[in-house]
Amino acid sequence: MKLEMKSITLVKNSIENLNQKQRSILAHGLIMFFMFASLLFISKFWFLRSHGFVINVTSSLPERLWLVDYSHKTKFNKGDYFTFMAPNDVNLTTKNTPLVKQVAGVHGDKIEVRGTTLFINDQKMGRIWNEALPSHHKLYPIPNQIIAEGCYFAWTPDLFSYDSRYTDIGLICEKDNRIMGMASPLF
């Protein structure tokens, strides 16, 4: 208690000994400090409301931790990454599993399955499997179609990727409210 009082008295005496210019600098410095601290505090909570993290636990993409911008849920381009809620099905470990995939097809692109090979705009994109291992869950290829506006073909280059090439996942459309946001790899 005596140490606290001595410290307070020392600070009070130090302030009283400052000239007018020094007091003005101190006052402006304190105001700037509190403004900066308030801005940092507000931006931290704003950032956490509009952003989040998703952990990739599969081998479909090499990155493990992804930053998700929840404010970006529309108008994706080929090559963008996004995360969306997968439908409930037996091949996933939990209900509504968030998946991170790359946009490989957009409005106007032609999806075609020829035998066991997937093509988007006549470019070979990967293989179609008839069952998921180790669950032996039956897989069905997405029907041949032209991608509608506001829909995206979610894909990864992994040989066994569980993505839009199968009807379980299908096209990811804005109107279905499954898109969580734009994803960016952290590591």
FENWOUR-V417769 format. One record per residue. N is the residue number from 1. RES is the residue in one letter. PHI is phi in whole degrees, 0 to 359 (999 if undefined). Layout:
N:RES:PHI
N:RES:PHI
This chain:
1:M:999
2:K:296
3:L:295
4:E:298
5:M:297
6:K:296
7:S:294
8:I:296
9:T:297
10:L:299
11:V:295
12:K:299
13:N:296
14:S:296
15:I:292
16:E:296
17:N:276
18:L:282
19:N:279
20:Q:301
21:K:296
22:Q:295
23:R:295
24:S:296
25:I:297
26:L:298
27:A:299
28:H:296
29:G:297
30:L:295
31:I:299
32:M:298
33:F:300
34:F:292
35:M:295
36:F:296
37:A:298
38:S:295
39:L:298
40:L:298
41:F:297
42:I:294
43:S:294
44:K:298
45:F:288
46:W:297
47:F:300
48:L:291
49:R:285
50:S:258
51:H:222
52:G:204
53:F:232
54:V:232
55:I:256
56:N:270
57:V:254
58:T:253
59:S:267
60:S:294
61:L:225
62:P:288
63:E:283
64:R:256
65:L:247
66:W:237
67:L:267
68:V:247
69:D:265
70:Y:293
71:S:279
72:H:253
73:K:237
74:T:219
75:K:55
76:F:273
77:N:248
78:K:303
79:G:95
80:D:292
81:Y:251
82:F:215
83:T:241
84:F:213
85:M:274
86:A:283
87:P:290
88:N:286
89:D:203
90:V:287
91:N:278
92:L:258
93:T:282
94:T:223
95:K:290
96:N:51
97:T:288
98:P:284
99:L:246
100:V:249
101:K:219
102:Q:263
103:V:282
104:A:250
105:G:214
106:V:229
107:H:315
108:G:94
109:D:286
110:K:261
111:I:259
112:E:216
113:V:251
114:R:242
115:G:66
116:T:249
117:T:240
118:L:264
119:F:233
120:I:237
121:N:52
122:D:66
123:Q:260
124:K:295
125:M:245
126:G:155
127:R:263
128:I:253
129:W:255
130:N:263
131:E:204
132:A:268
133:L:257
134:P:270
135:S:286
136:H:60
137:H:295
138:K:292
139:L:247
140:Y:236
141:P:290
142:I:296
143:P:291
144:N:299
145:Q:190
146:I:257
147:I:291
148:A:283
149:E:297
150:G:82
151:C:241
152:Y:222
153:F:266
154:A:271
155:W:207
156:T:223
157:P:284
158:D:300
159:L:304
160:F:251
161:S:300
162:Y:260
163:D:216
164:S:295
165:R:292
166:Y:247
167:T:297
168:D:302
169:I:263
170:G:67
171:L:290
172:I:259
173:C:247
174:E:303
175:K:294
176:D:276
177:N:56
178:R:263
179:I:283
180:M:272
181:G:159
182:M:290
183:A:246
184:S:230
185:P:288
186:L:260
187:F:189
